[in-house]
Amino acid sequence: MNTKPIIALDFPGEKEVMGFLGQFEEKLFVKIGMELYMQEGPTIVRKVKEQGHDIFLDLKLHDIPNTVKSAMKGLAGLGVDLVNVHAAGGRMMMEGALEGLEAGTPAGAKRAALIAVTQLTSTTEQRMHDEQKVALSLKESVLHYAQLTKQAGLHGVVCSVHEAQAIREACGDDFLRVTPGIRMLGGEAHDQQRIATPDGAKKDGSSLIVVGRAITGAVNPVKAYQEVCNLWEAN
Ligand SMILES: O=c1ccn([C@@H]2O[C@H](COP(=O)(O)O)[C@@H](O)[C@H]2O)c(=O)[nH]1
């Protein structure tokens, strides 16, 4: 898998996305999430793919197993590289997602890697206790979801950098640890709670980093991306 930093294309529509991508000369690894997909649908995925960029389709599916299986079967035809579900949907749901992905991938095409979200990087241990009524520590909860995800046969998880090393030790190096919540040193955290720098992420066991506002909100996004790459690749 491409290990370039994944840029979160959290934009309201195609015009903004194409304006952003047009500033770059190289092929990127980008993330299309809910904000963009809800506006532009599969068309934007195909258009970004046509430009030669790798794509993480971050729709975080979470529903009954049959619904997720059918939805994933439809998404499989888009030719993306990475897709996801919520681990909280359970083992049967994740197995259904994998079956749907396998069934929907056209013959001869490469199947996307499937990962599951553990605890969102905007969550704190206190909020998890108060709002989800989970009695475990946050790290234990993330590890539990990672192990459940592995048992379901998926390829890895979305977690924060803070849990990446423990997941690597428990689930193996091949099991992907995809980590959002990446900020440059001293950068604004916004709504993120479990954050780390790109070099910290590499040192602490991330397989892939997801970076949104630190790049998309920069005065010079190409320069900001290069700085993220330099830190990520330095270690
Ligand atoms: O736990 C999660 C899962 C997904 N995300 C997504 O990653 C990006 C992060 O954007 P920033 O601007 O760098 O904060 C965003 O698209 C989220 O939907 C996450 O942050 N945490």
The ligand as a MOL file (V3000), in Angstrom:
LIG
                    3D

  0  0  0     0  0            999 V3000
M  V30 BEGIN CTAB
M  V30 COUNTS 21 22 0 0 0
M  V30 BEGIN ATOM
M  V30 1 O -11.1960 8.7390 14.4480 0
M  V30 2 C -11.2390 9.4220 13.4070 0
M  V30 3 C -11.7050 8.9380 12.2050 0
M  V30 4 C -11.6860 9.7500 11.1020 0
M  V30 5 N -11.2430 11.0210 11.1640 0
M  V30 6 C -11.2450 11.8340 9.9170 0
M  V30 7 O -9.9080 12.2580 9.6270 0
M  V30 8 C -9.8930 13.6160 9.1920 0
M  V30 9 C -9.0680 14.4380 10.1250 0
M  V30 10 O -9.1050 15.7850 9.7370 0
M  V30 11 P -8.2580 16.9160 10.4870 0
M  V30 12 O -8.6670 18.1720 9.7950 0
M  V30 13 O -6.8030 16.5810 10.2710 0
M  V30 14 O -8.6360 16.8960 11.9260 0
M  V30 15 C -11.3530 14.0530 9.0930 0
M  V30 16 O -11.7690 13.8750 7.7600 0
M  V30 17 C -12.1010 13.0900 9.9830 0
M  V30 18 O -13.4060 12.8180 9.5050 0
M  V30 19 C -10.7940 11.5070 12.3460 0
M  V30 20 O -10.3820 12.6760 12.4530 0
M  V30 21 N -10.7920 10.6910 13.4460 0
M  V30 END ATOM
M  V30 BEGIN BOND
M  V30 1 2 1 2
M  V30 2 1 2 3
M  V30 3 1 2 21
M  V30 4 2 3 4
M  V30 5 1 4 5
M  V30 6 1 5 6
M  V30 7 1 5 19
M  V30 8 1 6 7
M  V30 9 1 6 17
M  V30 10 1 7 8
M  V30 11 1 8 9
M  V30 12 1 8 15
M  V30 13 1 9 10
M  V30 14 1 10 11
M  V30 15 2 11 12
M  V30 16 1 11 13
M  V30 17 1 11 14
M  V30 18 1 15 16
M  V30 19 1 15 17
M  V30 20 1 17 18
M  V30 21 2 19 20
M  V30 22 1 19 21
M  V30 END BOND
M  V30 END CTAB
M  END
